[in-house]
Amino acid sequence: MFLVLWEFEVKPGREQRFELVYGPGGDWDSLFHSDPNHAGTRLFRDMSRIGVYLTADYWLSRKSYEEFLLLRRSEYKTLDAATEDLTLNERHIASFETAEAIIN
């Protein structure tokens, strides 16, 4: 499993639209879900900072995520440009791979 985490600071008054676009079933999830290696998207709202959200995108592997980005680059960039008016800031927090125990 591969996990990609992004943090967004949403423009005041745009929170509801942001949640629709970035949450499960939204525009981003729909784009990702068009790939069979996408394992889901979760949207989290920060309870201590108004307008701050975290997205967690799950993929079957790092390789499948990277291949998706290459194959769907144009659609990704188009959607990114269409939704940039919703946020003040966005940053990639980190990407994680499942830690598998090594058994000898």
Rosetta constraint file for C-alpha pairs under 8 A:
AtomPair CA 1 CA 58 HARMONIC 6.91 0.50
AtomPair CA 1 CA 59 HARMONIC 5.86 0.50
AtomPair CA 1 CA 60 HARMONIC 4.65 0.50
AtomPair CA 1 CA 61 HARMONIC 5.18 0.50
AtomPair CA 1 CA 62 HARMONIC 7.67 0.50
AtomPair CA 1 CA 97 HARMONIC 5.86 0.50
AtomPair CA 1 CA 98 HARMONIC 5.30 0.50
AtomPair CA 2 CA 58 HARMONIC 5.74 0.50
AtomPair CA 2 CA 59 HARMONIC 5.00 0.50
AtomPair CA 2 CA 60 HARMONIC 5.95 0.50
AtomPair CA 2 CA 61 HARMONIC 4.97 0.50
AtomPair CA 2 CA 62 HARMONIC 5.46 0.50
AtomPair CA 2 CA 65 HARMONIC 7.94 0.50
AtomPair CA 2 CA 95 HARMONIC 7.19 0.50
AtomPair CA 2 CA 96 HARMONIC 5.67 0.50
AtomPair CA 2 CA 97 HARMONIC 4.54 0.50
AtomPair CA 2 CA 98 HARMONIC 6.39 0.50
AtomPair CA 3 CA 56 HARMONIC 6.53 0.50
AtomPair CA 3 CA 57 HARMONIC 5.65 0.50
AtomPair CA 3 CA 58 HARMONIC 4.71 0.50
AtomPair CA 3 CA 59 HARMONIC 6.35 0.50
AtomPair CA 3 CA 95 HARMONIC 5.47 0.50
AtomPair CA 3 CA 96 HARMONIC 5.04 0.50
AtomPair CA 3 CA 97 HARMONIC 6.40 0.50
AtomPair CA 4 CA 55 HARMONIC 7.91 0.50
AtomPair CA 4 CA 56 HARMONIC 5.74 0.50
AtomPair CA 4 CA 57 HARMONIC 5.17 0.50
AtomPair CA 4 CA 58 HARMONIC 6.62 0.50
AtomPair CA 4 CA 92 HARMONIC 7.91 0.50
AtomPair CA 4 CA 93 HARMONIC 7.97 0.50
AtomPair CA 4 CA 94 HARMONIC 6.23 0.50
AtomPair CA 4 CA 95 HARMONIC 4.44 0.50
AtomPair CA 4 CA 96 HARMONIC 6.60 0.50
AtomPair CA 5 CA 54 HARMONIC 6.80 0.50
AtomPair CA 5 CA 55 HARMONIC 5.63 0.50
AtomPair CA 5 CA 56 HARMONIC 4.83 0.50
AtomPair CA 5 CA 57 HARMONIC 6.63 0.50
AtomPair CA 5 CA 92 HARMONIC 6.17 0.50
AtomPair CA 5 CA 93 HARMONIC 5.44 0.50
AtomPair CA 5 CA 94 HARMONIC 5.49 0.50
AtomPair CA 5 CA 95 HARMONIC 6.14 0.50
AtomPair CA 6 CA 54 HARMONIC 5.58 0.50
AtomPair CA 6 CA 55 HARMONIC 5.25 0.50
AtomPair CA 6 CA 56 HARMONIC 6.87 0.50
AtomPair CA 6 CA 90 HARMONIC 7.00 0.50
AtomPair CA 6 CA 91 HARMONIC 5.68 0.50
AtomPair CA 6 CA 92 HARMONIC 4.48 0.50
AtomPair CA 6 CA 93 HARMONIC 5.31 0.50
AtomPair CA 6 CA 94 HARMONIC 7.37 0.50
AtomPair CA 7 CA 52 HARMONIC 7.12 0.50
AtomPair CA 7 CA 53 HARMONIC 5.69 0.50
AtomPair CA 7 CA 54 HARMONIC 4.51 0.50
AtomPair CA 7 CA 55 HARMONIC 6.54 0.50
AtomPair CA 7 CA 90 HARMONIC 5.60 0.50
AtomPair CA 7 CA 91 HARMONIC 5.39 0.50
AtomPair CA 7 CA 92 HARMONIC 6.45 0.50
AtomPair CA 7 CA 93 HARMONIC 6.52 0.50
AtomPair CA 8 CA 52 HARMONIC 5.64 0.50
AtomPair CA 8 CA 53 HARMONIC 5.17 0.50
AtomPair CA 8 CA 54 HARMONIC 6.29 0.50
AtomPair CA 8 CA 87 HARMONIC 6.64 0.50
AtomPair CA 8 CA 88 HARMONIC 7.66 0.50
AtomPair CA 8 CA 89 HARMONIC 5.79 0.50
AtomPair CA 8 CA 90 HARMONIC 4.38 0.50
AtomPair CA 8 CA 91 HARMONIC 6.66 0.50
AtomPair CA 9 CA 51 HARMONIC 5.66 0.50
AtomPair CA 9 CA 52 HARMONIC 4.59 0.50
AtomPair CA 9 CA 53 HARMONIC 6.55 0.50
AtomPair CA 9 CA 87 HARMONIC 5.68 0.50
AtomPair CA 9 CA 88 HARMONIC 5.50 0.50
AtomPair CA 9 CA 89 HARMONIC 5.10 0.50
AtomPair CA 9 CA 90 HARMONIC 6.27 0.50
AtomPair CA 10 CA 14 HARMONIC 6.54 0.50
AtomPair CA 10 CA 15 HARMONIC 6.25 0.50
AtomPair CA 10 CA 18 HARMONIC 7.32 0.50
AtomPair CA 10 CA 51 HARMONIC 5.01 0.50
AtomPair CA 10 CA 52 HARMONIC 6.18 0.50
AtomPair CA 10 CA 53 HARMONIC 7.60 0.50
AtomPair CA 10 CA 86 HARMONIC 5.92 0.50
AtomPair CA 10 CA 87 HARMONIC 4.18 0.50
AtomPair CA 10 CA 88 HARMONIC 5.71 0.50
AtomPair CA 10 CA 89 HARMONIC 7.24 0.50
AtomPair CA 11 CA 15 HARMONIC 7.14 0.50
AtomPair CA 11 CA 51 HARMONIC 7.04 0.50
AtomPair CA 11 CA 86 HARMONIC 5.81 0.50
AtomPair CA 11 CA 87 HARMONIC 5.06 0.50
AtomPair CA 11 CA 88 HARMONIC 5.60 0.50
AtomPair CA 12 CA 51 HARMONIC 6.88 0.50
AtomPair CA 14 CA 18 HARMONIC 6.07 0.50
AtomPair CA 14 CA 86 HARMONIC 5.91 0.50
AtomPair CA 15 CA 19 HARMONIC 6.15 0.50
AtomPair CA 15 CA 51 HARMONIC 6.58 0.50
AtomPair CA 15 CA 86 HARMONIC 7.90 0.50
AtomPair CA 16 CA 20 HARMONIC 6.42 0.50
AtomPair CA 17 CA 21 HARMONIC 6.24 0.50
AtomPair CA 17 CA 86 HARMONIC 7.71 0.50
AtomPair CA 18 CA 22 HARMONIC 5.87 0.50
AtomPair CA 18 CA 23 HARMONIC 7.85 0.50
AtomPair CA 18 CA 86 HARMONIC 6.28 0.50
AtomPair CA 19 CA 23 HARMONIC 5.24 0.50
AtomPair CA 19 CA 26 HARMONIC 7.93 0.50
AtomPair CA 19 CA 43 HARMONIC 7.62 0.50
AtomPair CA 20 CA 25 HARMONIC 7.89 0.50
AtomPair CA 20 CA 26 HARMONIC 5.41 0.50
AtomPair CA 20 CA 27 HARMONIC 7.78 0.50
AtomPair CA 21 CA 26 HARMONIC 4.43 0.50
AtomPair CA 21 CA 27 HARMONIC 4.97 0.50
AtomPair CA 21 CA 28 HARMONIC 6.40 0.50
AtomPair CA 22 CA 26 HARMONIC 5.46 0.50
AtomPair CA 22 CA 27 HARMONIC 6.50 0.50
AtomPair CA 22 CA 28 HARMONIC 5.60 0.50
AtomPair CA 22 CA 29 HARMONIC 6.80 0.50
AtomPair CA 22 CA 43 HARMONIC 6.95 0.50
AtomPair CA 22 CA 55 HARMONIC 7.54 0.50
AtomPair CA 23 CA 28 HARMONIC 7.67 0.50
AtomPair CA 23 CA 29 HARMONIC 6.85 0.50
AtomPair CA 23 CA 41 HARMONIC 7.03 0.50
AtomPair CA 23 CA 42 HARMONIC 6.37 0.50
AtomPair CA 23 CA 43 HARMONIC 5.23 0.50
AtomPair CA 23 CA 55 HARMONIC 7.94 0.50
AtomPair CA 24 CA 29 HARMONIC 5.69 0.50
AtomPair CA 24 CA 40 HARMONIC 7.63 0.50
AtomPair CA 24 CA 41 HARMONIC 5.71 0.50
AtomPair CA 24 CA 42 HARMONIC 6.20 0.50
AtomPair CA 24 CA 43 HARMONIC 7.21 0.50
AtomPair CA 25 CA 29 HARMONIC 5.52 0.50
AtomPair CA 25 CA 30 HARMONIC 5.87 0.50
AtomPair CA 26 CA 30 HARMONIC 5.94 0.50
AtomPair CA 27 CA 31 HARMONIC 6.26 0.50
AtomPair CA 27 CA 79 HARMONIC 7.93 0.50
AtomPair CA 28 CA 32 HARMONIC 6.22 0.50
AtomPair CA 28 CA 79 HARMONIC 7.64 0.50
AtomPair CA 29 CA 33 HARMONIC 5.72 0.50
AtomPair CA 29 CA 40 HARMONIC 7.38 0.50
AtomPair CA 29 CA 41 HARMONIC 6.12 0.50
AtomPair CA 30 CA 34 HARMONIC 6.27 0.50
AtomPair CA 31 CA 35 HARMONIC 7.74 0.50
AtomPair CA 31 CA 75 HARMONIC 7.99 0.50
AtomPair CA 31 CA 76 HARMONIC 7.82 0.50
AtomPair CA 32 CA 38 HARMONIC 6.00 0.50
AtomPair CA 33 CA 37 HARMONIC 7.93 0.50
AtomPair CA 33 CA 38 HARMONIC 5.51 0.50
AtomPair CA 33 CA 39 HARMONIC 7.66 0.50
AtomPair CA 33 CA 40 HARMONIC 7.28 0.50
AtomPair CA 34 CA 38 HARMONIC 7.82 0.50
AtomPair CA 35 CA 68 HARMONIC 7.17 0.50
AtomPair CA 37 CA 59 HARMONIC 5.72 0.50
AtomPair CA 37 CA 60 HARMONIC 5.33 0.50
AtomPair CA 37 CA 61 HARMONIC 7.66 0.50
AtomPair CA 37 CA 64 HARMONIC 6.20 0.50
AtomPair CA 37 CA 65 HARMONIC 7.61 0.50
AtomPair CA 38 CA 57 HARMONIC 7.87 0.50
AtomPair CA 38 CA 58 HARMONIC 6.17 0.50
AtomPair CA 38 CA 59 HARMONIC 4.55 0.50
AtomPair CA 38 CA 60 HARMONIC 6.43 0.50
AtomPair CA 38 CA 65 HARMONIC 7.74 0.50
AtomPair CA 39 CA 57 HARMONIC 7.63 0.50
AtomPair CA 39 CA 58 HARMONIC 4.98 0.50
AtomPair CA 39 CA 59 HARMONIC 4.99 0.50
AtomPair CA 39 CA 60 HARMONIC 6.30 0.50
AtomPair CA 40 CA 57 HARMONIC 6.05 0.50
AtomPair CA 40 CA 58 HARMONIC 5.24 0.50
AtomPair CA 40 CA 59 HARMONIC 7.26 0.50
AtomPair CA 41 CA 55 HARMONIC 7.05 0.50
AtomPair CA 41 CA 56 HARMONIC 5.61 0.50
AtomPair CA 41 CA 57 HARMONIC 4.50 0.50
AtomPair CA 41 CA 58 HARMONIC 6.14 0.50
AtomPair CA 42 CA 55 HARMONIC 5.81 0.50
AtomPair CA 42 CA 56 HARMONIC 5.12 0.50
AtomPair CA 42 CA 57 HARMONIC 6.58 0.50
AtomPair CA 43 CA 53 HARMONIC 7.00 0.50
AtomPair CA 43 CA 54 HARMONIC 5.89 0.50
AtomPair CA 43 CA 55 HARMONIC 4.69 0.50
AtomPair CA 43 CA 56 HARMONIC 6.45 0.50
AtomPair CA 44 CA 53 HARMONIC 5.50 0.50
AtomPair CA 44 CA 54 HARMONIC 5.00 0.50
AtomPair CA 44 CA 55 HARMONIC 6.28 0.50
AtomPair CA 45 CA 51 HARMONIC 7.62 0.50
AtomPair CA 45 CA 52 HARMONIC 6.23 0.50
AtomPair CA 45 CA 53 HARMONIC 4.56 0.50
AtomPair CA 45 CA 54 HARMONIC 6.50 0.50
AtomPair CA 46 CA 50 HARMONIC 6.90 0.50
AtomPair CA 46 CA 51 HARMONIC 7.47 0.50
AtomPair CA 46 CA 52 HARMONIC 5.42 0.50
AtomPair CA 46 CA 53 HARMONIC 5.64 0.50
AtomPair CA 46 CA 54 HARMONIC 7.49 0.50
AtomPair CA 59 CA 64 HARMONIC 6.94 0.50
AtomPair CA 59 CA 65 HARMONIC 6.16 0.50
AtomPair CA 60 CA 64 HARMONIC 6.66 0.50
AtomPair CA 60 CA 65 HARMONIC 7.85 0.50
AtomPair CA 61 CA 65 HARMONIC 6.47 0.50
AtomPair CA 61 CA 97 HARMONIC 7.55 0.50
AtomPair CA 62 CA 66 HARMONIC 6.22 0.50
AtomPair CA 62 CA 97 HARMONIC 7.21 0.50
AtomPair CA 63 CA 67 HARMONIC 6.07 0.50
AtomPair CA 64 CA 68 HARMONIC 6.10 0.50
AtomPair CA 65 CA 69 HARMONIC 6.35 0.50
AtomPair CA 66 CA 70 HARMONIC 6.40 0.50
AtomPair CA 67 CA 71 HARMONIC 6.10 0.50
AtomPair CA 68 CA 72 HARMONIC 5.77 0.50
AtomPair CA 68 CA 73 HARMONIC 7.81 0.50
AtomPair CA 69 CA 73 HARMONIC 5.31 0.50
AtomPair CA 69 CA 76 HARMONIC 7.51 0.50
AtomPair CA 72 CA 76 HARMONIC 6.06 0.50
AtomPair CA 73 CA 77 HARMONIC 6.11 0.50
AtomPair CA 74 CA 78 HARMONIC 6.17 0.50
AtomPair CA 75 CA 79 HARMONIC 6.16 0.50
AtomPair CA 76 CA 80 HARMONIC 6.05 0.50
AtomPair CA 77 CA 81 HARMONIC 6.12 0.50
AtomPair CA 78 CA 82 HARMONIC 6.20 0.50
AtomPair CA 79 CA 83 HARMONIC 6.18 0.50
AtomPair CA 80 CA 84 HARMONIC 6.06 0.50
AtomPair CA 83 CA 87 HARMONIC 7.88 0.50
